[in-house]
Amino acid sequence: MADSAPIPKRHRPQADDTEAWAERMQFEHWGRMTSRETCALLRALCESAHELVRAGMAARHPDASDEELELRLACVRLGRATVEQVLGRPLPFADDGA
């Protein structure tokens, strides 16, 4: 594919596995997105990240209830102290970082 514009010398690739022309197309596409489209994309990315982290927690804590997994996720996002403060009680599981 022909390049539409030269890449500035100071440009640093965003990923080692992406060709410069593909990266340029991606950035051009993002630049044409409306605010609504950008928000929808970010929401989808956040939801995907949430699902991946939750799946990892479920794998590390197979006996945990859905409530416990959600509380563990809240601890990752907000910190254990904040979650306990909001709940008004200590969490019923050890602070094992996951």
C-alpha positions as CSV (number, residue, x, y, z in Angstrom):
1,M,0.0,0.0,0.0
2,A,1.3,3.4,-0.9
3,D,2.0,5.9,1.9
4,S,-0.2,9.0,1.8
5,A,2.2,11.2,3.7
6,P,5.8,10.8,4.9
7,I,6.2,9.7,8.5
8,P,8.0,12.4,10.6
9,K,11.5,11.4,11.8
10,R,10.5,12.0,15.4
11,H,7.6,9.5,15.1
12,R,7.7,6.6,17.5
13,P,5.6,3.5,16.5
14,Q,2.8,2.6,18.9
15,A,3.3,-1.1,18.4
16,D,6.2,-3.3,17.1
17,D,3.9,-5.5,15.1
18,T,2.1,-2.8,13.1
19,E,3.4,-1.4,9.8
20,A,3.7,2.4,9.6
21,W,1.0,2.6,6.8
22,A,-1.5,0.6,8.9
23,E,-0.8,2.8,12.0
24,R,-1.3,5.9,9.9
25,M,-4.7,4.6,8.6
26,Q,-5.7,3.8,12.2
27,F,-4.9,7.3,13.4
28,E,-6.6,8.8,10.4
29,H,-9.7,6.8,11.2
30,W,-9.7,7.8,14.8
31,G,-9.3,11.4,13.8
32,R,-12.5,11.2,11.7
33,M,-14.5,9.6,14.5
34,T,-17.3,11.7,16.1
35,S,-17.3,12.3,19.9
36,R,-20.1,9.8,20.2
37,E,-18.2,7.1,18.3
38,T,-15.1,7.8,20.4
39,C,-17.0,7.4,23.6
40,A,-18.6,4.2,22.3
41,L,-15.2,2.8,21.4
42,L,-13.8,3.7,24.8
43,R,-16.8,2.2,26.6
44,A,-16.3,-1.1,24.7
45,L,-12.6,-1.2,25.5
46,C,-13.3,-0.6,29.2
47,E,-15.9,-3.3,29.2
48,S,-13.5,-5.7,27.5
49,A,-10.8,-4.9,30.0
50,H,-13.3,-5.4,32.9
51,E,-14.3,-8.8,31.5
52,L,-10.7,-9.9,31.1
53,V,-9.7,-8.9,34.6
54,R,-12.8,-10.6,36.0
55,A,-12.0,-13.8,34.1
56,G,-8.5,-13.7,35.5
57,M,-9.9,-13.2,39.0
58,A,-12.4,-16.0,38.6
59,A,-9.5,-18.3,37.5
60,R,-7.4,-17.4,40.5
61,H,-10.4,-17.7,42.9
62,P,-12.6,-20.5,41.5
63,D,-14.7,-20.7,44.7
64,A,-15.5,-17.0,44.9
65,S,-19.1,-15.9,44.5
66,D,-20.1,-13.3,41.9
67,E,-20.3,-10.7,44.7
68,E,-16.8,-11.5,45.9
69,L,-15.4,-11.2,42.4
70,E,-17.1,-7.8,41.9
71,L,-15.7,-6.6,45.3
72,R,-12.2,-7.8,44.3
73,L,-12.5,-5.9,41.0
74,A,-13.6,-2.8,42.9
75,C,-10.5,-3.2,45.1
76,V,-8.3,-3.3,41.9
77,R,-10.0,-0.2,40.6
78,L,-10.4,1.9,43.7
79,G,-8.2,0.3,46.4
80,R,-9.2,-1.9,49.2
81,A,-9.4,0.9,51.8
82,T,-11.9,2.9,49.6
83,V,-14.1,-0.1,49.0
84,E,-14.2,-0.9,52.8
85,Q,-14.9,2.7,53.6
86,V,-17.8,2.8,51.1
87,L,-19.2,-0.5,52.4
88,G,-18.7,0.6,56.0
89,R,-17.2,-2.8,56.9
90,P,-14.0,-4.9,56.3
91,L,-14.0,-7.2,53.3
92,P,-14.4,-10.9,54.1
93,F,-11.4,-12.1,52.1
94,A,-7.6,-11.7,52.5
95,D,-5.8,-8.8,50.8
96,D,-3.9,-11.0,48.4
97,G,-3.6,-8.4,45.6
98,A,-6.1,-10.2,43.4
